[in-house]
Amino acid sequence: MKFKLRPWQVADLKDLVNYANNSKIAANLTDLFPHPYQEKDGNNFIQMVLKQNPTQVFAVEINKKASGSIGLHSQTDVHSKNMELGYWLAEDYWNKGIITAAVREMVAYGFKTFAINRIFARPFSTNIGSYKVLEKAGFKLEGQFIKSIFKNGKYVDELIYAICKD
Ligand SMILES: CC(C)(COP(=O)(O)OP(=O)(O)OC[C@H]1O[C@@H](n2cnc3c(N)ncnc32)[C@H](O)[C@@H]1OP(=O)(O)O)[C@@H](O)C(=O)NCCC(=O)NCCS
């Protein structure tokens, strides 16, 4: 299925709220991703990412609509040569290979654009789809933090996946 990564736009608000307001998406993300996902949340998000230069968070555009998001998040201090990768996709388009291809694109973009040496992601151990994506895109499992996550009233493990530039 065809998709493209492009910067978020103010005009994406309606599609963003429509697709992001899904408990199956929120269940696999940190609590910074709210549920229910309201217009004010979408607006805050778009305003935040529009300030980035170079762009760090891109919309996943499918059929001319913003249908997901993928981004690299800066780290500080001794972790400044790392960025954290995060992503979600509208449920209508799951299991079609879209995010695997988008992750590959973001890894190439990240190492080309930012002075970093490592990109990591921290899927919950229950999120099989996400760690399959990371493995298909060349990330290696580095570790597992036992019951470090408390999400929706349950403890789950956190997996650490990463890819280095060199
Ligand atoms: C995780 C997510 C981004 C995956 O996006 P996607 O475009 O559907 O991913 P892909 O199609 O590239 O790859 C998914 C793989 O996982 C597999 N998969 C998905 N759910 C699975 C399950 N329950 N059991 C086994 N395999 C599963 C798919 O079959 C596919 O593997 P394959 O290509 O070998 O068949 C999407 O499901 C999503 O947005 N989930 C909610 C938010 C989220 O989890 N974000 C990541 C937080 S770390």
The ligand as an SDF file (V2000), in Angstrom:
LIG
                    3D

 48 50  0  0  0  0  0  0  0  0999 V2000
    2.5890   -1.3420   15.7770 C   0  0  0  0  0  0  0  0  0  0  0  0
    2.0720   -0.7130   14.4720 C   0  0  0  0  0  0  0  0  0  0  0  0
    2.7000    0.6560   14.3160 C   0  0  0  0  0  0  0  0  0  0  0  0
    2.4950   -1.6240   13.3300 C   0  0  0  0  0  0  0  0  0  0  0  0
    2.2840   -0.9840   12.0840 O   0  0  0  0  0  0  0  0  0  0  0  0
    2.0100   -1.8350   10.7550 P   0  0  0  0  0  0  0  0  0  0  0  0
    2.1360   -0.9460    9.5750 O   0  0  0  0  0  0  0  0  0  0  0  0
    0.7500   -2.5890   10.9410 O   0  0  0  0  0  0  0  0  0  0  0  0
    3.2690   -2.8520   10.8020 O   0  0  0  0  0  0  0  0  0  0  0  0
    3.7720   -3.8050    9.6200 P   0  0  0  0  0  0  0  0  0  0  0  0
    2.6090   -4.2290    8.7860 O   0  0  0  0  0  0  0  0  0  0  0  0
    4.9190   -3.1370    8.9420 O   0  0  0  0  0  0  0  0  0  0  0  0
    4.3630   -5.0500   10.4510 O   0  0  0  0  0  0  0  0  0  0  0  0
    3.6190   -5.6520   11.4780 C   0  0  0  0  0  0  0  0  0  0  0  0
    4.0550   -7.0990   11.6320 C   0  0  0  0  0  0  0  0  0  0  0  0
    3.5780   -7.6070   12.8750 O   0  0  0  0  0  0  0  0  0  0  0  0
    2.7850   -8.7570   12.6370 C   0  0  0  0  0  0  0  0  0  0  0  0
    1.7700   -8.7940   13.6970 N   0  0  0  0  0  0  0  0  0  0  0  0
    0.9140   -7.8180   14.0630 C   0  0  0  0  0  0  0  0  0  0  0  0
    0.1610   -8.2120   15.0940 N   0  0  0  0  0  0  0  0  0  0  0  0
    0.5770   -9.4640   15.4080 C   0  0  0  0  0  0  0  0  0  0  0  0
    0.1910  -10.4130   16.3870 C   0  0  0  0  0  0  0  0  0  0  0  0
   -0.7630  -10.1530   17.2860 N   0  0  0  0  0  0  0  0  0  0  0  0
    0.8440  -11.6020   16.4050 N   0  0  0  0  0  0  0  0  0  0  0  0
    1.8170  -11.8790   15.5240 C   0  0  0  0  0  0  0  0  0  0  0  0
    2.2260  -11.0140   14.5680 N   0  0  0  0  0  0  0  0  0  0  0  0
    1.6090   -9.8330   14.5200 C   0  0  0  0  0  0  0  0  0  0  0  0
    2.2680   -8.5700   11.2330 C   0  0  0  0  0  0  0  0  0  0  0  0
    1.8370   -9.7830   10.6810 O   0  0  0  0  0  0  0  0  0  0  0  0
    3.5000   -7.9920   10.5490 C   0  0  0  0  0  0  0  0  0  0  0  0
    4.4950   -8.9760   10.3280 O   0  0  0  0  0  0  0  0  0  0  0  0
    4.7170   -9.6650    8.8830 P   0  0  0  0  0  0  0  0  0  0  0  0
    5.0480   -8.5580    7.9310 O   0  0  0  0  0  0  0  0  0  0  0  0
    5.8450  -10.5960    9.1250 O   0  0  0  0  0  0  0  0  0  0  0  0
    3.4190  -10.3150    8.5460 O   0  0  0  0  0  0  0  0  0  0  0  0
    0.5280   -0.5630   14.4950 C   0  0  0  0  0  0  0  0  0  0  0  0
   -0.0410   -1.8050   14.7570 O   0  0  0  0  0  0  0  0  0  0  0  0
    0.0430    0.4410   15.5410 C   0  0  0  0  0  0  0  0  0  0  0  0
   -0.1070    1.6280   15.2550 O   0  0  0  0  0  0  0  0  0  0  0  0
   -0.2030   -0.0310   16.7830 N   0  0  0  0  0  0  0  0  0  0  0  0
   -0.6420    0.8420   17.8790 C   0  0  0  0  0  0  0  0  0  0  0  0
    0.4210    1.8440   18.3080 C   0  0  0  0  0  0  0  0  0  0  0  0
    1.7580    1.1990   18.6170 C   0  0  0  0  0  0  0  0  0  0  0  0
    1.8210    0.0690   19.0520 O   0  0  0  0  0  0  0  0  0  0  0  0
    2.8600    1.9370   18.3740 N   0  0  0  0  0  0  0  0  0  0  0  0
    4.2070    1.4460   18.6520 C   0  0  0  0  0  0  0  0  0  0  0  0
    4.5740    1.6570   20.0820 C   0  0  0  0  0  0  0  0  0  0  0  0
    6.1960    1.0000   20.4390 S   0  0  0  0  0  0  0  0  0  0  0  0
  1  2  1  0
  2  3  1  0
  2  4  1  0
  2 36  1  0
  4  5  1  0
  5  6  1  0
  6  7  2  0
  6  8  1  0
  6  9  1  0
  9 10  1  0
 10 11  2  0
 10 12  1  0
 10 13  1  0
 13 14  1  0
 14 15  1  0
 15 16  1  0
 15 30  1  0
 16 17  1  0
 17 18  1  0
 17 28  1  0
 18 19  1  0
 18 27  1  0
 19 20  2  0
 20 21  1  0
 21 22  1  0
 21 27  2  0
 22 23  1  0
 22 24  2  0
 24 25  1  0
 25 26  2  0
 26 27  1  0
 28 29  1  0
 28 30  1  0
 30 31  1  0
 31 32  1  0
 32 33  2  0
 32 34  1  0
 32 35  1  0
 36 37  1  0
 36 38  1  0
 38 39  2  0
 38 40  1  0
 40 41  1  0
 41 42  1  0
 42 43  1  0
 43 44  2  0
 43 45  1  0
 45 46  1  0
 46 47  1  0
 47 48  1  0
M  END
$$$$
